[in-house]
């Protein structure tokens, strides 16, 4: 599982019925350096689209899975690359000694 910051929503004109009840979020993955300042706004960089059924919103920190693990929550084979598995309330970081 990786952490990311939700920076936007994705709007679809048509949607496959397998995705009913959820939505797609635009997420900026966290780098290792990002853990030192979790409250700071996300910088520029690559982002990805994550399917969310938990209700995360813009500004939320989420935990997401990628690859074949992202399709596991669906009852039938569904093409999805990233899935929101958790909404993170707090991040406690202690740098290595």
TIVODREN-157884 format. One record per residue (C-alpha): chain; x, z, y; residue in one letter. Coordinates in steps of 0.2 Angstrom, whole numbers, plus 2048, in hexadecimal, padded with zeros to 3 digits. Each point is the difference from the previous one (the first is absolute). Layout:
N
  mol  east   up  north  type
    A     X    Z      Y     A
...
END
This chain:
97
  mol  east   up  north  type
    A   800  800    800     X
    A   806  7FC    811     X
    A   7FA  806    811     X
    A   7FA  7F5    80F     X
    A   7F8  801    811     X
    A   7EF  7F7    802     X
    A   802  7F5    80F     X
    A   7F0  7F5    7FF     X
    A   7F2  7FA    7F6     X
    A   7FE  7EF    7F8     X
    A   7EF  7F7    802     X
    A   7FA  7F3    7F3     X
    A   7F4  7F3    802     X
    A   7FC  800    7ED     X
    A   804  80D    7F3     X
    A   801  800    7ED     X
    A   7F3  80C    7F9     X
    A   80E  80A    7F7     X
    A   805  806    811     X
    A   7EE  807    805     X
    A   801  811    807     X
    A   811  7FF    807     X
    A   80A  7F8    80E     X
    A   811  7F9    803     X
    A   80D  809    80C     X
    A   80F  7FA    808     X
    A   80E  80C    7FC     X
    A   812  802    806     X
    A   80B  808    7F2     X
    A   80B  80F    804     X
    A   812  7FE    7FF     X
    A   80B  80F    7FB     X
    A   805  804    812     X
    A   7ED  801    804     X
    A   7FE  810    7F7     X
    A   80A  80A    80D     X
    A   7F2  7FB    80D     X
    A   7F0  7FE    7F8     X
    A   7F5  802    810     X
    A   80A  7F2    809     X
    A   7F7  7EF    802     X
    A   804  7F3    7F4     X
    A   80D  7F3    806     X
    A   800  7EE    7FD     X
    A   804  7F9    7EF     X
    A   7F8  7F9    7F1     X
    A   7EF  805    7FB     X
    A   7F4  7FE    7F1     X
    A   7EE  7FF    7FC     X
    A   7F9  80F    7F6     X
    A   7EF  801    7F7     X
    A   7F8  811    805     X
    A   7F1  808    7F8     X
    A   804  812    807     X
    A   7FB  7FD    812     X
    A   811  801    809     X
    A   800  7FA    812     X
    A   80C  7F9    80D     X
    A   80D  80E    803     X
    A   7FF  807    7EF     X
    A   80F  803    7F4     X
    A   7FC  7FA    7EF     X
    A   808  800    7EF     X
    A   7FF  7EF    7F7     X
    A   805  7F8    7F0     X
    A   805  7EE    7FE     X
    A   802  7F3    7F2     X
    A   7F6  802    7F0     X
    A   7FC  812    803     X
    A   7F6  7FB    80F     X
    A   7F3  7F7    7F5     X
    A   7FE  80F    7F4     X
    A   7F2  808    809     X
    A   7F4  7F1    7FE     X
    A   7F5  7FF    7F1     X
    A   804  7ED    7FE     X
    A   810  7F6    803     X
    A   800  7FF    813     X
    A   80E  7F7    80B     X
    A   807  80D    80B     X
    A   812  803    805     X
    A   7FE  812    808     X
    A   7F4  80E    7FE     X
    A   7FD  80F    80B     X
    A   801  80F    7F4     X
    A   801  80E    80C     X
    A   7FD  805    813     X
    A   80E  80C    805     X
    A   7FC  80F    80B     X
    A   811  807    803     X
    A   812  7FB    7FD     X
    A   80E  80D    7FE     X
    A   811  7FA    801     X
    A   810  809    7FD     X
    A   810  7F5    802     X
    A   80C  801    7F1     X
    A   80E  80D    802     X
END
